Amino acid sequence: MKELATLSEIYLYPVKSLPGIKLEKALTTKFGLAHPENSLVVDRKWMIVDTNGSFRTQRQIPKMALIKISVQEDFLIFSVPQKNPLKVPIENPNKNKINYRF
């Protein structure tokens, strides 16, 4: 069989408009790609909003590109230079908004 393509890298973007997480492997779900350590972390499931609930992007706030995301057990960890990481539960039964300024 002729090889048509080779997948060399794969990234998951759990939060819209934030940098992705480079993965060695991924799960496939009915919602798309998922993180291999927690299948609830799927591509573009969450977003950053302002106090009015409007979606914010890196075009509007370029320093969002500095945010690093990782998965630790049942939490998304948001890290930015010179601040303590923000630990957000992946399962948020109340769908509460989390306020954080960076």
Backbone hydrogen bonds, N-H to C=O, Kabsch-Sander energy under -0.5 kcal/mol:
donor,donor_aa,acceptor,acceptor_aa,energy
8,S,6,T,-0.7
10,I,23,L,-0.7
12,L,21,I,-2.1
16,K,14,P,-0.5
16,K,46,W,-2.8
18,L,15,V,-1.9
21,I,12,L,-2.9
22,K,20,G,-0.5
23,L,10,I,-2.9
27,L,34,A,-2.5
29,T,32,G,-2.4
32,G,29,T,-1.6
34,A,27,L,-2.4
35,H,38,N,-0.6
35,H,41,V,-2.5
38,N,35,H,-0.7
41,V,38,N,-2.0
42,V,40,L,-1.2
43,D,33,L,-1.5
44,R,13,Y,-4.1
45,K,14,P,-0.9
45,K,42,V,-1.2
46,W,14,P,-2.6
50,D,54,S,-2.1
53,G,50,D,-2.1
56,R,48,I,-2.7
61,I,57,T,-2.3
64,M,61,I,-2.3
65,A,62,P,-2.1
66,L,63,K,-1.7
67,I,64,M,-1.4
68,K,79,S,-2.9
70,S,77,I,-1.8
72,Q,75,F,-2.4
75,F,72,Q,-1.5
76,L,88,V,-2.9
77,I,70,S,-3.0
78,F,76,L,-0.5
78,F,86,L,-2.9
79,S,68,K,-2.8
79,S,77,I,-0.5
83,K,80,V,-1.4
86,L,78,F,-2.8
87,K,85,P,-0.5
88,V,76,L,-3.0
88,V,86,L,-0.6
90,I,74,D,-2.7
92,N,90,I,-0.8
95,K,92,N,-2.2
99,N,97,K,-0.5
